[in-house]
Amino acid sequence: MRAVLCHAYADPPNLVLGEVATPEPGAGEVLVDVHTAAVSFMDALMARGLYQMRPPLPYTPGTDAAGVVRAVGLGVTHVRPGDRVACGNWTGAWAEQMLVPASQATPLPAGLDFATACTVRYAYGTAHYALVERARLQPGETVFVSGAAGGVGLAAVDLARHLGARVIAGVGSRERAEVACSRGADAVVAYGEEDLKARLAELTGGQGVDVALDNVGGDVFAALSRAMAWGGRLLPIGFTSGSIPALAANLPLLKNWSLVGAFWGAWAMRHPGPSAQADALLMQLVAQGHLRPLVAAELPLAQFDEALARLRDRSVQGRIVLRVR
C-alpha cells in the first residue's frame, strides 16, 4: 500500500511517499481503508523529533483518518467490514490503510462526510477533554482560547460556544479574527498586536477569565497567568510558539486558580471507554450541525509536503485534509 514514510527525524520534516505491507488486524484492532487523513501541528512536531514521543523509524505520520472498515480482529463487535468510521492512533493515518485500536474507531452518522469526519477526533476531542473533563466548564463562564484560528483552537471556540460559555478568542493578528468569530467568539484579542493582559482585564471588567486554554505557550502563557479570575482554570494544551513557559507559584495562590493538565491522547489510551463515548457524542453533534469543523483545504496524499509547509508558515485557519482515495 502507499504510505508517507519518515526515515529520519529532521527539521524541516524529511518525508517520502513509498510502499509498505498492508497490516493485519490483531485482537482488539480494526483495519481501515483510509479515504481522508487530517494534518496537525503534532504531526509536524513528531516528524521533526520535537514531540514528547519518538516512534521507531521508519514510521508513517498522521493521527486521524476517516474511511471504511476493511477487516476487524478478534473481539471487535461495534464495527464490521464495510462500516464508515473515523479513526485514530499516534501514527499511521497518512496511508491507504490504517490499523487502530478498536476503541479509536468511531462509526460515522449518516451524512457526515469523510473530509470533515477525519478532523473531529483530535481537535474536538482535545477541546472536549480540556473543557468538559478537566476544566468542568459551566454555562455563563468566560473562556479564553489562544491560537484560536488553528485546528484545536477553533474547535475549542466552537465547543465552548456550544456549551454556553462567553468566548474570547486569542489570535496572532487581526486578519485571523474573522474565522474565530464565525465559530462563535464573542470577542477577539490579537495578542501579537495588543497587550493581552490589559485587554482581558478590559473585556472581563477586571475579573479575569474563568477558563483559559493555551495552545501557544511563551509570552501568551505568562500573560494568562496574570489574567485569571478567582477560582479559574488555566490549561496548557500546546506550545506552538516553541517556548515552554515556567510559572511563578504565587500567582495561582493569590486567586486560588488552578493549573490543569489536559493531554487528550494519553487520557484516551488510559481510558478508552469514556474516550470512545466522547468521540461518538462529538460525531453526532457535528452531524446535527451543532458543531462546525472548518476544513481549510483538501490536498492529494502526494502533496503532504505542501500541507506541512502551510502549517509551518501559519497560513492555515482550521484544518488541512489529505485525500487518500
N, C-alpha and C positions, 0 to 999 in steps of 0.2 A: 504494500500500500504506500501511497505518497505521504510524506510527513516532513515537516520542518525539523531540522536537527541542529542542536548546539553541541559541537565537538570540543569547544574550549570556551571558558569564560573570558570575555573581552569587553572593552568599552571604547567605541560603541559595540553592541552585540554583533557577533560574527556567526551568522546562521546560514544554513543552506537547505535547499529543498532536495530530498533524497527518497530512497525506498527502504522500507523496513518490513519485517514479517508482521502479518496480522496476528494480534494476540488472541488467546483463547480464554474465555471467562472461567475462573475457578469458582469454588463455593462462595456464595455471597457476592458475586460480581456480575456486572452487566456489560456487554459489548454493544456499542452504539455506532451505527453508520452516521458519521458527522455530516450535517448539511451546512451548519454555520458555527463559527467559533469567535468568541469575544477576544478583544485585545485590551490588556490593562497595564497600568504602571508597574504592577507587581511582576508581570511577565518580563518587562524590560529590566527591572532590577535584578531578577533571578539570572537572566542571561548575562548580565554584567558581573555576576558574582557578588552582588551587594545586598542580596536578600538574606534573611536570617537562616535560611536553609540552602544547601547546595546539592541538587540531585546528582547522582552518579552520572558521569559522562559516558557516552553521548545521551542526551535526553531530548524529548520533544516539548517545547514550551506550550503554554496555554492552559488556563484553569477551567474555562467554562465553554460548553458547546451545547448544541441542540441538534436533534436528528431522530433517527428511527432505530429502535432496538433490533439488533441482528441476532443476538443469542444471549441466554442467561445461564448462570451457573446454578449449582445445586442449592436449594433452599430459597431461591428468589421467586416470590409469588405475586408481588404487587405490580410487576410489569412483565410483558411477554413479547416475543418477536413480533414486529410489526407496529408496536406502540410508538407513538410520538412522545419524546421526552426532552427535557433539559437535563444536563448532567454536568458533573464537575469533579475535579481532582486537583492535586497540587500541580500536575503537569499532564501533557498528553493531548490537549484539545486541538492543536494545530496539525491534524492528521485526518486521513479518511476514515479511520476507526479509532474510537477511544474506549479504553477499559476503565470502569469506575466501580467503586463500592456501591452495592445496591441502594444504600441509604441516600446516595447522592445522585440518583436517577429519579427525576420527578415527572410524572405524567403531565402532559400539556392539556389544558382545557381546549375545547373546540374553538377555533377561530384565532388562537394565539399563534402567530407566525414564528418561524424558526429564527429569523434575524432579531426580533425583539426578545424572544424567549432566552436566547443564549446570553443576554446581557443582564438578566434578572438576579440570578443566584448570588454572584459575587458582590455586586454593587448594592442591591436592595437587601441581600442577606446581611451584609456588614451593617448597613443602616438600621435594619430591624433589630439585630442583636445589640447594637450600641444604644439605640433609643428606647427599646422596649425591655430587653432583658437586663441591661446594665444600668442605664440612667433612670429607668422607671418613669419615663416622661408622662406628665399629667396634662390633660387639656387645659389650655389657657397659659401654660408656662411659655417663657421666651427661650427660643433655641437659636444659637449662632452656629453656622456651619462654614468653616474655611474651605478653600478650594471648591467652592460651590458650583462652578461650571464644569468640573470634571465628572468622571463616572460615578464614584462613590458620593461625592459631594452633592451632585444634582439629585441622586437617589435619596439622600438624607433630607434635602429640602422638600422633595415631593412627599416622602413618607411623613415627615414632621407636620406638614400642612394637613395631610390626611388624618393624622392623629389629633388634630385640634390645637396645635401649638401656634404661637406667633413666631414667624421665622425671619431671622435676619441672615442674609447670605453675605459671605465674605468672598470677594474676588480680587484678583491681582490688578485688574484695570477696569475702567468703566465700560469698555467695549464688551465685557463679559456679563454685564448686569442684566441685559435683556433676557438671556436664556434662563437665568435664575428666577427672574420674575415670572417667566412663562410657566414655571413649575410650582409657583405658589409663594415665593418670597414676599414678605410684607415690606421689607426694606433691604437695601444693599449697601455694603461698605466696601469701597475699593481700597484695601489696606496698602496697596502699592502706591497710592496717591494721597492718602489722608491718614491722620492719626487714629489708629484702630481703637485704642483705649478711650480716647476722648469722644469719639463718635458713638461708641457703645454706651457710654455714660449718658450722652445726649438722647439716644434712642430709647433708653430704659428709664429716663428720669432719675438717673443717678443710682438706680437699684442694682444694675448689673444683670447678666444673663443667667438664667436658671440652669441651662444645659448648653455646653459648648462641645462640638465635635471638630477636632482639629486634624485636618489632613496634611498640614503644611510643616508644622514644627518651627524651629528657629525663632525669629523675632515675633511671629504671629502667636506662638505659644506663650512667649514671655508677656506679651500684651494681654492675652486672655487670662493669664494667672493673676492679673491685677484688675480684671473686669468682671469677676464672678459675683453673683448675688449670694446673699446669706443662704447657706444650705445647698448651694449649687453643685453641679457635677461637671467636671472637665475631663473629656475623654480624648486621649491621644490615639488617632486612628492610623496616621501615616506621617511620613517626613519628606514630602516632595521637594522641600527646599534643600534637602541634602544635609540639614543641620539637626541633630538630635539634641533637644534642649535639656537643661537642668532646671530644677525647681527649688526655690528658697522655701523651706518648710514652714516658715512663719506665715506665709501667705494663706494657705488653706486653714491654718489655725485661727487667724483673725476673724474669718467669716464662716467658719465651720463648713467650708465647701470641701468636696472630695475629689481626689484624682482617681479615675476609674479606668482600668484597662479594658480594652474591647477588641480582642483578637478573634474575629469570627471563625477563621479557618481552623484554628486549634480547638475552639469550642465545638465546631461541627464534627470533628473527628472524635472527640471525647464523649459527645452526647448526640449520637446520630439520630435517635428518635425525635427529640424536640427540634433538631435542626431540620429534619425531613418535614415535620409538621409546619414549620415556619416557611419552608420553600413552597409547599403546596398552597398555603394561605396567600403568599405573595403572588404566585402564578394566577390564582383566582382573582385577586384584586386588580392585577394588570389586565386580565381577560375581560373583566367587568368595566374597565375604564376608570377605576378609582385611582390607580397609579399609572403614570405615563412615562415609561423609559424613553430616552432620546437616543436613537441610532443616528449618529452624525454622518457616517459613511459606511458603505459596503465595498470591499475590495476583494478580488480573487485571492485565493490562498497564496499564489506565487508572488503577490505584492506585499508580503509580510514586512519587508524592509521599509516600504513606504508608510505602512501603518505605524511602525515603531518610530520613524522619523517624525511623523505628525505628533506623536506623544512627546517626543523629545523637544520639539520647538513650541510645544504648548498651544498648538493651533486647534486642538480638538475641544469641542464643547459637547459633552455627552460621551457616547461610546463608539468605537470603531469595531466593525464586524468583518471577519474573513469569510468569504463564500467558498466552501469546500466542494460542494456538489450541487 
